[in-house]
Amino acid sequence: MKKTMNKQSKSLALWLFIIVVFVAIWTMAAERAKEVDIGYSEFKQAVKEKRVSDVVVSQELITGVIQKSGNQLGFKTIPVPDPKLVEELENYNIKYKGRQGRGWFVELILAAIPWLLFLGLWYFLFFRGASMGGKQIFSFGRSKAKLQIDRKDKITFANVAGVEESKEELKEIIQFLKDPAKFQKLGGKIPKGVLLVGAAGTGKTLLAKAVAGEAGVPFFSSSGSEFVEMFVGVGASRVRDLFEMGKKSAPCVLFIDEIDAVGRNRGAGMGGGHDEREQTLNQLLVEMDGFNTKEGVILLAATNRPDVLDAALLRSGRFDRHIVVPVPDIKGREEILKVHAKNIKLSESADLSIIAKRTPGFVGADLANLINEAALLAARRNKESVEMPELEESIDRVMAGPERKSRKISDKEKKIIAYHESGHALVAKLIPTAEPVHKISIIPRGMALGYTIQLPTEDKYLTTKTELITEISVLLGGRAAEKIIFNDITTGAENDLKKATSIIRNMVCIYGMSEKLGNVSLRKREDEVFLGRDIFAQEKLYSEKTAQDIDEEIKKILDEAFNKSTELIKNNINKLNNLADKLIEKEILDGDELSRLLNGDSGNEPRPS
């Protein structure tokens, strides 16, 4: 810290010195610029007319003040041999003084000072800037990779949980960096590049930092977006510089986060393949071919969009190994929660295994946010430790957003929202294949006016057609309840309809779950539209007749699911009314209260705290 402050102080002092010197030179130059050149004869005439004052006489120059056209101006003139000058000045009572000549050497030094300062400034900006790691304003072509150094709070594999298989794969890379001879004696080659692939928030960047902490070798980290600039050629130059830094510091690890920013498929431009991003990608491909792993340089990269990466980047010999960083399962979620709860004061009643069960689909970033939100809630409530109610509420906060109790909702709208959410919950309870309802609320959170949360009892990796149709029916239960009770519909089902239509379109076009269209996939999920390739030569995936069949099938499945929800609610209208009334009264019902209410209990039992 002190070293950094000393460097900043020295830099500030240097700049202040340069500014002061330039101001002084500018002032001297301005003063000299105000002096007018006059001939010696004009000077002698001004002496006779008493229009000069403060005369300074030297062998090389005569200066002073002259009155000219009603103005007082500084003047200078070159003297000629004139022994009577002093006598005339005394006769006309003009003040004068002498000055010793500076000599040619002094004049030369004074003339050279501005040039020396200019050259010094040039050196400071260009040459010194280039030697300081590319941080100065003219070092565009230098890599912006940051060198990670050992610190007390460095990240290791102990800080990473829930991705044990990924850690095992990376441990082999670490062993190679520590003892390359072990792998090379049998003729084996370590992968040149390792690509970490996974959904956003699963911990790809954290894993890369943990590799740096475990390996004990230099670790250069950069982002894919740092290579692409507005200046042509800068990205390619930075790629070359990054690999040059790696070779000089071998053995080491180079890490590029979000590599899809620079590694996307080529041919995306309107005017061909010579844009800046593609030049940068080409240079990256060349550099990966140019270094070999015996030098001890390993390239790590992370992305959540492997589908858009160029095929040349993914082939063997470049990114040889692809390590999937998955969404954690229930055991992994519990381990991640324990890691993030190390520095949080949890009460003895807080059971992280229960929270892990109630957070299917949560990734590491979500779980870290959940723990943090729970700690903030406990602090706002002046509690000594984080308890289960805070952890439970933080789940809703992460999933649906913060509560908005300040939003004023009329009694009429509150009743509509209550029936809408009750419709979702009732349909979910009446269909055996539906996921259990965890909580139902009419307190606005985030953008939602109310919400019904369903949580599966276990992690699922496959979904059946029956389960998908059930999910659609539950989504349409809110719209069905509105139509039955109020004989009208509202805009509140917008998001429900969007989700339901998307699920059905995937069933028909991707999963082959349509009886009419059969076992066929009609959409390429992995492709995205590129301007130069797809707008002018778009591949036709199916005919107009098939497109019409898709639309008809989507509407048919949607109508069948809506009719099923409507029938279930009509046959259980009393349960719907009781549920809506209780929801208006209490605003929040959990799964147990909902079950007791639908089984005929009053639902007035106190909620567990």
Disulfide bonds with the S-S distance in Angstrom:
none
